[in-house]
């Protein structure tokens, strides 16, 4: 995890850091990307949850990569249906 500050790594693994965005039936739509962009501008770090049963296990990584590319963000942590993104 080079290039990611220590405080971001600690916050990403903390149970106290709550999920701020959920990806539902509509998937990764433009309004979801806008919301993530606004949160990254104000907080620099965002925790996202993909609702259960929406995708196959293999396509989760594709979704996380797509979000990173759209937002110029870094994927700090991806565990199960939860991912943490960081943008300086």
C-alpha positions as CSV (number, residue, x, y, z in Angstrom):
1,X,0.0,0.0,0.0
2,X,2.7,2.5,-0.9
3,X,1.7,6.1,-1.4
4,X,-1.2,5.8,1.1
5,X,-0.8,7.7,4.4
6,X,-0.8,5.6,7.6
7,X,-3.9,7.4,8.9
8,X,-5.8,6.2,5.9
9,X,-4.8,2.6,6.3
10,X,-5.7,2.7,10.0
11,X,-9.1,4.3,9.3
12,X,-9.8,1.8,6.5
13,X,-9.4,-1.1,8.8
14,X,-11.2,0.5,11.8
15,X,-14.7,-0.9,12.7
16,X,-15.6,2.7,13.8
17,X,-15.4,3.9,10.2
18,X,-18.9,3.6,8.9
19,X,-20.2,2.9,5.4
20,X,-21.2,6.2,3.7
21,X,-22.4,4.9,0.3
22,X,-24.3,1.7,-0.7
23,X,-24.4,0.4,-4.2
24,X,-27.9,-1.0,-4.9
25,X,-29.9,-2.3,-7.9
26,X,-29.1,0.7,-10.1
27,X,-25.4,-0.2,-9.9
28,X,-22.6,2.3,-10.5
29,X,-24.8,5.1,-12.0
30,X,-23.7,8.7,-12.7
31,X,-25.5,9.9,-9.5
32,X,-23.5,7.4,-7.5
33,X,-20.2,8.6,-9.0
34,X,-21.2,12.2,-8.3
35,X,-21.9,11.4,-4.7
36,X,-18.6,9.5,-4.3
37,X,-16.8,12.5,-5.9
38,X,-18.4,14.9,-3.5
39,X,-17.5,12.8,-0.5
40,X,-14.0,12.3,-1.6
41,X,-13.6,16.1,-2.0
42,X,-14.7,16.7,1.5
43,X,-13.4,13.7,3.4
44,X,-10.6,12.2,1.2
45,X,-11.7,8.7,2.3
46,X,-15.0,6.8,1.6
47,X,-16.3,3.4,2.6
48,X,-18.6,1.8,0.1
49,X,-20.8,-1.4,0.4
50,X,-22.1,-3.4,-2.5
51,X,-25.5,-4.9,-1.6
52,X,-25.4,-8.6,-1.3
53,X,-26.5,-10.7,-4.3
54,X,-26.0,-8.0,-6.9
55,X,-22.9,-9.4,-8.6
56,X,-20.7,-12.4,-8.9
57,X,-17.5,-12.6,-6.8
58,X,-15.3,-12.0,-9.9
59,X,-17.1,-8.8,-11.0
60,X,-16.7,-7.1,-7.6
61,X,-13.0,-6.3,-8.5
62,X,-14.2,-4.9,-11.8
63,X,-16.6,-2.6,-10.1
64,X,-14.0,-1.3,-7.7
65,X,-11.5,-0.8,-10.6
66,X,-14.2,1.1,-12.5
67,X,-14.9,3.4,-9.6
68,X,-11.2,4.0,-9.1
69,X,-10.8,4.9,-12.8
70,X,-13.8,7.2,-12.9
71,X,-12.8,9.1,-9.7
72,X,-9.0,9.0,-10.0
73,X,-9.0,7.4,-6.6
74,X,-7.0,4.6,-4.9
75,X,-8.5,1.4,-3.6
76,X,-7.2,1.1,-0.1
77,X,-9.1,-2.0,1.0
78,X,-11.5,-4.4,-0.6
79,X,-12.9,-7.1,1.7
80,X,-16.1,-9.0,0.8
81,X,-18.7,-6.5,-0.3
82,X,-17.0,-3.5,1.2
83,X,-14.3,-1.3,-0.3
84,X,-12.5,1.9,0.9
85,X,-11.4,4.5,-1.5
86,X,-8.9,7.4,-1.0
87,X,-8.1,10.4,-3.0
88,X,-5.6,13.1,-1.9
